[in-house]
Amino acid sequence: AELVRLVETAQAHRPALARGAERIAGWFVAGLLLAAIAVYAWWRVHEPARAFEVVLSLLVISCPCALSLAVPAALATAHGALAKIGVLSVRPDGLDRLARVTDVVFDKTGTLSDGKPVLQTIDHCTGMDAQTALRIAAALERDSSHPLASAFARVENIPTATGVRAIAGQGVEGWIDGQHWRIGTAPFAGAGEDDGAVWLANSSGAHVRFAFVEQQRQDAMAALQALRTQGVSLHLASGDAPASVQRFAHAMDLANAHARQTPEAKLALVRSLQQQGRVVAMVGDGLNDAPVLAGADVSLAIGDGAALAQRAADLVLAGSALGTVPATLGIARRTRRIIRQNLAWALGYNLLAIPLAATGNVTPWLAALGMALSSLAVTANALRLTRVVRP
């Protein structure tokens, strides 16, 4: 329901490109009326019998239909093509900005990875057994939307945690049976330097270490390769530890990888690329991706991610297939190209047709035929966007 509302809001606002074309059409009509008055006056003086016929031909052949249809027809067809591959555009100018993208920044967990981390080992247990540690961890993570929290979802006999508070990029803390507990990174839990694992600690120190493993999405490699083919620079920004991020980046052949990125750090990374004149797209799924999704030039949210991330994005991938990212970029670039072709055709047609009509070389019926064919040409050109290869 929220996505439907966002799409309806986007459709209620005209994209800047469409508004620009409408302004051009408005000025075109004003200029045309002045030209029609001048042409009528000239023919009235030199050949009065043809004055009405020539002006009629001029007004008919130069109807700004093709100019007014050039952008809306292409955008409407492009959004239909996006819907075919499961992409919803929830911002009016998202498609235009996506066509100019030079860099794409990916989140890792839940975006390039499958978002289903598996608990691999429980070690360094001091003062408690593994089952007790799991129950405490599950109590703290019960209401968390972080992907790691799903690894504790099936734990039974969970105690009640109160005063639970999440600290972005670090972990979660709360009270269980009158004792203060923390679960998160090693520095957050007081277990020393960051080792990429999740530690459980209370006021007396760190007690248990949880190690997780996650798999990349099945279509992630193919999607990244398709983006490279399209000439886009790729970046990885993750909140995970440097060692795990580097392993993942190496497996995905990503040279630009950034670890332990807080929401503020991700946004700073995007801002630094923008300051270099780059047009940046962000692809993410989590709550902590919402600020950078809003701050990027254009953003895409994974459909099975957090609702706040979808609300901050320009486009939402209704499914979880990453192959739709290069497909959407391809549609955006084709749309921009077809809009330019339509505008060039509409302007070129009028530059040729208006002088012919003004000099009396076009009859009214021929003018009507030319006007209809010009509108048909831009519409048919826009319909080429319906040819979509589903990823």
C-alpha positions as CSV (number, residue, x, y, z in Angstrom):
1,A,0.0,0.0,0.0
2,E,2.9,2.4,0.8
3,L,4.5,1.6,-2.5
4,V,1.3,2.2,-4.4
5,R,0.9,5.6,-2.6
6,L,4.5,6.6,-3.6
7,V,3.9,5.6,-7.2
8,E,0.7,7.6,-7.4
9,T,2.4,10.6,-5.9
10,A,5.2,10.3,-8.4
11,Q,2.7,10.1,-11.3
12,A,0.9,13.2,-10.0
13,H,4.1,15.3,-10.5
14,R,5.4,16.1,-14.0
15,P,9.1,15.2,-14.4
16,A,11.3,18.2,-15.1
17,L,12.0,17.0,-18.6
18,A,8.3,16.9,-19.4
19,R,7.8,20.4,-17.9
20,G,10.6,21.7,-20.0
21,A,9.1,20.2,-23.2
22,E,5.7,21.8,-22.4
23,R,7.3,25.2,-21.9
24,I,9.0,24.9,-25.3
25,A,5.7,23.9,-26.8
26,G,4.0,27.0,-25.2
27,W,6.6,29.3,-26.7
28,F,6.3,27.5,-30.0
29,V,2.5,28.1,-30.2
30,A,3.0,31.8,-29.3
31,G,5.6,32.2,-32.0
32,L,3.5,30.3,-34.5
33,L,0.5,32.6,-33.9
34,L,2.7,35.6,-34.7
35,A,4.0,33.9,-37.8
36,A,0.5,33.1,-38.9
37,I,-0.5,36.8,-38.6
38,A,2.6,37.8,-40.6
39,V,2.0,35.2,-43.3
40,Y,-1.7,36.1,-43.6
41,A,-0.8,39.7,-44.0
42,W,1.7,39.0,-46.7
43,W,-0.6,36.7,-48.8
44,R,-3.5,39.2,-48.2
45,V,-1.5,41.8,-50.0
46,H,0.0,39.7,-52.8
47,E,-2.6,37.0,-53.5
48,P,-5.7,37.5,-51.4
49,A,-7.5,34.4,-52.8
50,R,-4.9,32.1,-51.2
51,A,-4.4,33.9,-47.9
52,F,-6.9,31.8,-45.9
53,E,-5.7,28.5,-47.4
54,V,-2.0,29.1,-46.8
55,V,-2.6,30.2,-43.2
56,L,-4.8,27.2,-42.6
57,S,-2.1,24.9,-43.9
58,L,0.5,26.6,-41.8
59,L,-1.5,26.2,-38.6
60,V,-2.4,22.5,-39.3
61,I,1.0,21.3,-40.4
62,S,2.8,23.0,-37.5
63,C,0.5,21.7,-34.7
64,P,2.8,21.1,-31.7
65,C,1.4,17.6,-31.1
66,A,4.7,15.9,-31.9
67,L,6.6,18.3,-29.7
68,S,4.2,17.8,-26.8
69,L,4.1,14.0,-27.2
70,A,7.9,13.6,-27.5
71,V,8.6,13.3,-23.8
72,P,5.4,12.0,-22.2
73,A,5.1,9.1,-24.7
74,A,8.6,8.0,-24.1
75,L,8.3,8.3,-20.3
76,A,4.9,6.4,-20.2
77,T,6.3,3.6,-22.3
78,A,9.5,3.5,-20.2
79,H,7.5,3.1,-16.9
80,G,5.5,0.3,-18.5
81,A,8.8,-1.4,-19.5
82,L,10.1,-1.0,-15.9
83,A,6.9,-2.6,-14.5
84,K,7.5,-5.6,-16.8
85,I,10.8,-6.3,-15.1
86,G,9.4,-5.5,-11.6
87,V,10.7,-2.0,-11.0
88,L,8.6,0.8,-9.6
89,S,9.6,4.4,-10.1
90,V,8.5,6.4,-7.0
91,R,10.1,9.7,-7.9
92,P,9.2,11.7,-11.0
93,D,12.8,12.5,-12.1
94,G,14.4,9.2,-11.0
95,L,14.6,7.7,-14.5
96,D,16.3,10.8,-16.0
97,R,18.9,10.9,-13.3
98,L,19.6,7.2,-13.6
99,A,20.4,7.6,-17.3
100,R,23.3,9.9,-16.3
101,V,24.8,7.6,-13.6
102,T,28.6,7.1,-13.7
103,D,29.1,5.3,-10.3
104,V,27.0,2.7,-8.4
105,V,27.5,2.1,-4.7
106,F,26.2,-1.2,-3.3
107,D,25.4,-2.1,0.3
108,K,26.6,-5.7,1.1
109,T,24.3,-7.5,3.6
110,G,20.9,-8.0,2.1
111,T,21.9,-6.4,-1.2
112,L,24.8,-8.2,-2.8
113,S,24.6,-11.0,-0.2
114,D,21.4,-13.0,0.3
115,G,20.7,-11.3,3.6
116,K,20.5,-14.6,5.4
117,P,23.6,-14.9,7.6
118,V,24.1,-18.3,9.1
119,L,25.6,-18.7,12.6
120,Q,28.8,-20.7,12.0
121,T,30.4,-20.9,15.4
122,I,29.9,-20.0,19.0
123,D,33.2,-19.8,20.9
124,H,35.1,-18.0,23.7
125,C,32.3,-18.9,26.1
126,T,33.3,-17.7,29.5
127,G,30.9,-17.9,32.5
128,M,28.0,-19.4,30.5
129,D,27.2,-22.1,28.1
130,A,26.3,-21.6,24.4
131,Q,22.5,-22.2,24.8
132,T,22.3,-19.5,27.5
133,A,24.2,-17.1,25.3
134,L,21.9,-17.8,22.4
135,R,18.8,-17.1,24.5
136,I,20.2,-13.7,25.7
137,A,21.3,-12.8,22.2
138,A,17.9,-13.7,20.8
139,A,16.2,-11.6,23.5
140,L,18.3,-8.5,22.6
141,E,17.9,-9.0,18.8
142,R,14.2,-10.0,18.9
143,D,12.8,-6.7,17.5
144,S,15.8,-5.8,15.4
145,S,15.5,-5.5,11.6
146,H,19.2,-6.1,11.1
147,P,19.9,-9.2,8.9
148,L,22.0,-10.7,11.6
149,A,19.0,-10.8,14.0
150,S,17.4,-13.4,11.7
151,A,20.1,-15.9,12.8
152,F,18.6,-15.9,16.3
153,A,15.0,-16.1,15.2
154,R,14.5,-19.8,16.0
155,V,15.9,-19.8,19.5
156,E,13.4,-21.0,22.1
157,N,12.7,-20.0,25.7
158,I,13.8,-16.4,25.2
159,P,13.8,-14.2,28.3
160,T,12.3,-10.7,28.2
161,A,14.6,-7.8,27.4
162,T,13.8,-4.2,28.5
163,G,15.2,-0.8,27.6
164,V,16.6,-2.2,24.3
165,R,18.4,0.3,22.3
166,A,20.2,0.0,18.9
167,I,23.4,1.9,18.2
168,A,23.9,2.3,14.5
169,G,27.0,0.5,13.2
170,Q,27.9,-0.9,16.6
171,G,25.2,-3.2,18.1
172,V,22.3,-3.5,20.6
173,E,22.1,-3.1,24.3
174,G,19.4,-3.8,26.9
175,W,18.5,-5.2,30.3
176,I,17.6,-8.8,31.1
177,D,16.8,-9.9,34.6
178,G,18.2,-6.7,36.0
179,Q,21.6,-7.1,34.2
180,H,22.8,-4.9,31.4
181,W,23.9,-6.7,28.2
182,R,25.5,-5.7,25.0
183,I,25.7,-7.5,21.6
184,G,27.6,-6.2,18.7
185,T,31.1,-5.5,17.4
186,A,34.1,-6.4,19.6
187,P,34.9,-2.7,20.5
188,F,31.2,-2.1,21.4
189,A,31.2,-5.2,23.7
190,G,34.6,-4.4,25.2
191,A,36.3,-7.4,23.6
192,G,39.2,-5.6,22.0
193,E,39.9,-4.8,18.4
194,D,37.3,-5.4,15.7
195,D,37.6,-9.0,14.4
196,G,34.4,-9.1,12.3
197,A,32.5,-11.3,14.7
198,V,29.6,-10.5,17.0
199,W,30.3,-10.4,20.8
200,L,28.0,-10.7,23.8
201,A,29.0,-8.9,26.9
202,N,27.6,-7.6,30.2
203,S,29.0,-5.3,32.9
204,S,31.7,-7.9,33.8
205,G,33.1,-8.1,30.2
206,A,32.7,-10.1,27.0
207,H,31.5,-13.6,27.4
208,V,30.7,-15.2,24.0
209,R,31.8,-14.7,20.4
210,F,29.4,-15.5,17.5
211,A,30.8,-15.9,14.0
212,F,28.5,-15.7,10.9
213,V,28.8,-16.6,7.3
214,E,26.7,-15.2,4.4
215,Q,26.4,-16.1,0.7
216,Q,26.2,-13.7,-2.2
217,R,23.0,-13.5,-4.2
218,Q,22.9,-16.0,-7.1
219,D,22.7,-13.3,-9.7
220,A,25.0,-10.7,-8.1
221,M,28.1,-11.5,-10.2
222,A,26.1,-11.4,-13.5
223,A,24.6,-8.1,-12.4
224,L,27.9,-6.5,-11.6
225,Q,29.5,-7.7,-14.8
226,A,26.5,-6.2,-16.8
227,L,27.0,-2.9,-15.1
228,R,30.8,-2.9,-15.9
229,T,29.8,-3.6,-19.5
230,Q,27.7,-0.5,-19.4
231,G,30.7,1.6,-18.3
232,V,29.8,2.1,-14.7
233,S,32.3,2.3,-11.8
234,L,31.3,0.0,-8.9
235,H,31.8,0.5,-5.1
236,L,31.0,-1.5,-2.0
237,A,30.0,0.1,1.3
238,S,29.4,-2.1,4.2
239,G,29.0,-1.9,7.9
240,D,30.9,-5.2,8.4
241,A,34.5,-5.7,9.5
242,P,37.3,-5.0,7.1
243,A,38.4,-8.7,6.8
244,S,35.0,-10.0,5.9
245,V,34.3,-7.1,3.5
246,Q,37.6,-7.6,1.7
247,R,36.9,-11.3,1.3
248,F,33.5,-10.6,-0.1
249,A,34.8,-7.8,-2.4
250,H,37.6,-10.1,-3.7
251,A,35.0,-12.8,-4.5
252,M,32.9,-10.3,-6.3
253,D,35.9,-8.7,-8.0
254,L,35.1,-5.2,-6.5
255,A,38.2,-3.0,-6.2
256,N,36.5,-0.2,-4.3
257,A,35.4,-1.7,-1.0
258,H,34.8,0.3,2.2
259,A,34.3,-1.5,5.6
260,R,32.7,-0.4,8.9
261,Q,30.6,2.2,7.2
262,T,28.1,3.9,9.4
263,P,25.1,5.6,7.8
264,E,27.0,8.9,8.0
265,A,30.1,7.4,6.5
266,K,28.2,5.9,3.5
267,L,26.6,9.3,2.9
268,A,30.1,10.9,3.1
269,L,31.4,8.4,0.5
270,V,28.6,9.4,-1.9
271,R,29.2,13.1,-1.3
272,S,32.9,12.7,-2.0
273,L,32.1,11.1,-5.4
274,Q,29.6,13.8,-6.2
275,Q,32.2,16.5,-5.4
276,Q,34.4,14.8,-8.1
277,G,31.7,15.4,-10.6
278,R,30.4,11.9,-10.6
279,V,26.7,11.0,-10.8
280,V,26.1,8.4,-8.1
281,A,23.4,5.7,-7.8
282,M,23.0,3.9,-4.4
283,V,21.6,0.4,-4.1
284,G,20.6,-0.7,-0.6
285,D,17.9,-2.4,1.5
286,G,18.3,-1.6,5.2
287,L,17.2,1.1,7.6
288,N,20.8,2.3,7.9
289,D,20.8,2.8,4.1
290,A,17.9,5.3,4.1
291,P,20.2,8.5,4.6
292,V,22.5,7.6,1.7
293,L,19.6,6.5,-0.5
294,A,18.1,9.9,0.0
295,G,21.5,11.7,-0.5
296,A,22.6,9.9,-3.7
297,D,21.7,11.4,-7.1
298,V,19.4,8.4,-7.7
299,S,18.7,5.4,-5.5
300,L,17.3,1.9,-5.9
301,A,15.9,0.0,-2.9
302,I,15.6,-3.8,-2.8
303,G,11.9,-4.8,-2.6
304,D,12.3,-7.2,0.3
305,G,14.2,-4.7,2.4
306,A,13.1,-2.1,4.9
307,A,10.1,0.2,4.2
308,L,12.1,3.3,5.2
309,A,14.7,2.4,2.6
310,Q,12.0,2.1,-0.1
311,R,10.5,5.4,1.0
312,A,13.9,7.2,0.6
313,A,14.6,5.6,-2.8
314,D,13.8,6.8,-6.3
315,L,13.1,3.3,-7.7
316,V,12.1,0.2,-5.9
317,L,13.0,-3.3,-7.2
318,A,9.7,-5.2,-6.5
319,G,11.7,-8.5,-6.2
320,S,15.1,-9.3,-5.0
321,A,16.8,-10.0,-8.3
322,L,19.9,-7.8,-8.8
323,G,19.7,-8.4,-12.6
324,T,17.0,-5.7,-12.7
325,V,19.6,-3.0,-11.8
326,P,21.5,-3.1,-15.1
327,A,18.2,-3.7,-16.9
328,T,16.8,-0.6,-15.4
329,L,19.9,1.4,-16.2
330,G,19.6,0.2,-19.8
331,I,16.0,1.3,-20.0
332,A,16.8,4.7,-18.6
333,R,19.6,5.3,-21.1
334,R,17.4,4.1,-24.0
335,T,14.6,6.4,-22.8
336,R,16.9,9.4,-22.8
337,R,18.1,8.5,-26.3
338,I,14.6,8.1,-27.6
339,I,13.5,11.4,-26.0
340,R,16.3,13.2,-27.8
341,Q,15.3,11.5,-31.1
342,N,11.7,12.5,-30.6
343,L,12.6,16.1,-29.8
344,A,15.0,16.3,-32.8
345,W,12.3,14.8,-35.1
346,A,9.6,17.2,-33.8
347,L,11.8,20.3,-34.2
348,G,13.3,19.2,-37.5
349,Y,9.9,18.5,-38.9
350,N,8.6,21.9,-38.0
351,L,11.7,23.7,-39.3
352,L,11.0,22.0,-42.6
353,A,7.2,22.1,-42.7
354,I,6.6,25.7,-41.6
355,P,8.6,27.3,-44.4
356,L,6.9,25.0,-47.0
357,A,3.5,25.9,-45.7
358,A,4.2,29.6,-45.4
359,T,5.4,29.8,-49.1
360,G,2.1,28.1,-50.3
361,N,3.7,24.8,-51.2
362,V,1.4,22.6,-49.0
363,T,-2.3,22.2,-49.3
364,P,-4.5,21.8,-46.1
365,W,-5.2,18.1,-46.6
366,L,-1.4,17.4,-47.1
367,A,-0.8,19.5,-44.0
368,A,-3.2,17.4,-42.0
369,L,-1.5,14.2,-43.2
370,G,1.9,15.6,-42.3
371,M,0.7,16.6,-38.8
372,A,-0.7,13.1,-38.1
373,L,2.3,11.3,-39.4
374,S,4.7,13.5,-37.2
375,S,2.7,12.5,-34.1
376,L,2.6,8.9,-35.2
377,A,6.4,8.9,-35.7
378,V,7.2,10.1,-32.2
379,T,4.7,7.6,-30.7
380,A,6.0,4.7,-32.7
381,N,9.6,5.6,-31.7
382,A,8.6,5.7,-28.0
383,L,7.0,2.3,-28.4
384,R,10.4,0.8,-29.1
385,L,10.9,0.9,-25.4
386,T,8.4,-1.9,-24.9
387,R,10.9,-4.4,-26.1
388,V,12.4,-5.5,-22.8
389,V,14.5,-8.5,-22.1
390,R,13.6,-9.7,-18.6
391,P,16.7,-10.4,-16.4
